[in-house]
Amino acid sequence: MTQIWNRLQDHRKAQGDRRIESLFDADRATDYRVQADGLTFDYSKTMIDADARNLLLDLVGPVAARRDAMFAGERINETEGRAVLHTALRNLSGSVTVDGQDVMPAVRDTHARMSDFARRVRDGGFSGQGGRITDVVNIGIGGSDLGPAMAVLALAPFHDGPRTHFVSNVDGADIADTLKGLDPATTLVIVASKTFTTIETMTNAQTARDWMAKAVADPGAQFVALSSAKGKAAEFGIDEARVFGFEDWVGGRYSVWGPIGLSLMLAVGPDAFDEFLAGGAAMDAHFRTAEPAQNLAVMLALTGIWHHQICGYPTRAVLPYDNRLMRLPAYLQQLEMESNGKRVAMDGSDLPVVSGPVVWGEPGTNGQHAFYQLIHQGTMPVPCEFILAARGHEADLAHHHILLAANCLAQSEALMRGRSLDEARALMADKGLTGAELERQARHRVFPGNRPSTTLLIDQLTPFTLGQIVALYEHRVFVEGVILGINSFDQWGVELGKELALQVEPLLKGEDAPGHDASTEALAALIRGMRG
Ligand SMILES: O=P(O)(O)OC[C@H]1O[C@](O)(CO)[C@@H](O)[C@@H]1O
């Protein structure tokens, strides 16, 4: 493996300042893309050439065995001793054994219970103490929030169920703003927490319960729990008929496919939710069977590795040209950074290369008027991953969609092509400038270009295609993780801050709390003073 990394680095150096445009021959636009199941991933506007691609493909040796182990239910999350089977939540007709036991009957049973409950809420068979459920509040954080929150927004054209709200932050402002204006008697509260111990979620859940208790006789009757810790949900006072459980082999950031997706199911209905699952399952089938060079997840992963580990670009921008995908960058931040932001390999040794990149983004065209300046003219290239649907949902606003798509394509073209000093000089000469002033002004208008981007093109954003996209990114993270030798399924890096927060809390209350550094103590004293 080290040899391949070295050869890739050497190859990159040998490319020198060659330009992406110079790689284009008659076939590059079709050779450097992958098409499968209606999705196109175009990576032709990158510096990946034939040699780079061959070397990158040499990295995927260990992926197939690890992938098969994952789908077979082996405990590939070795630091937590768990299987990794979120894929089982969307392949309902299959059979998977963990420790000799088929896990699928329980998965199917929970899915059927969820669907039945969602139907009853949607048709009024299950109602609140003041009548039909009008609003659903999902209380969760991280993977228990980002997936359904992202997907509910993405599938707005299919949303025909109760209004859906999401509360995640322990900042009381979040729940206060959300509950304001809601009627407790017609609101259903979902407490979504795999562990049912997360301090933010449990604090918000208690606040919601107090709010509900002021208005209805039996507040617990309008609560639902989604959790792996069914006992803890019962302790909170939620009837087991409204507890939808899942096993520890579903990681938080991979959990939207099962009970954690209940708010999505309530919003769009069980049939559309099943379409979402079918899209994910279709991507699983593609990932398991397509050759590496024709495999969407593999090539998306290799492009990421090329840009981050080989070219050394520290961040990756995800730029959906689809307003309804506005939460996808935040969703991918958790998926990618919590999964592959690790400094040691599975065996405990230091990683031989850097870990995963910083992932960020905003929908186009908004970002164009905010941070694209840096992307085009800053000193550090930012690989951009554009996502675009060929068709919008607003048939009467098709001209908007053409403009949206034109902007998306124009940005990737501009990033690659840039504008030379001579072109900038000609522009300034046209404006009547001459001499030193022409030169000065022209330099500000130069776009270096040669900045890489990829485009993921889909037909239209639907439950099915959203399922494909989410599963595609999951598998991309998986492939990158296997190549880096990382365990993509644990998250020990979030623990220390959580532990210290518990120890800082007494400091803020003015209680005895030894062991803190001078800066933390001084800041806490200031806060205490300001609070009076
Ligand atoms: O669903 P839970 O157990 O409340 O956890 C929420 C989130 O917290 C984390 O454990 C990180 O703190 C995430 O991995 C997870 O998605």
The ligand as an ORCA input file, in Angstrom:
! r2SCAN-3c Opt
* xyz 0 1
  O     -28.755      8.968     19.068
  P     -27.953      9.363     20.254
  O     -27.516      8.197     21.075
  O     -28.676     10.386     21.077
  O     -26.623     10.036     19.721
  C     -26.643     11.195     18.954
  C     -25.337     11.447     18.276
  O     -24.302     11.572     19.226
  C     -23.112     10.992     18.730
  O     -22.875      9.846     19.447
  C     -21.950     11.926     18.841
  O     -21.935     12.604     20.035
  C     -23.406     10.687     17.289
  O     -22.624      9.686     16.785
  C     -24.855     10.379     17.341
  O     -25.440     10.446     16.073
*
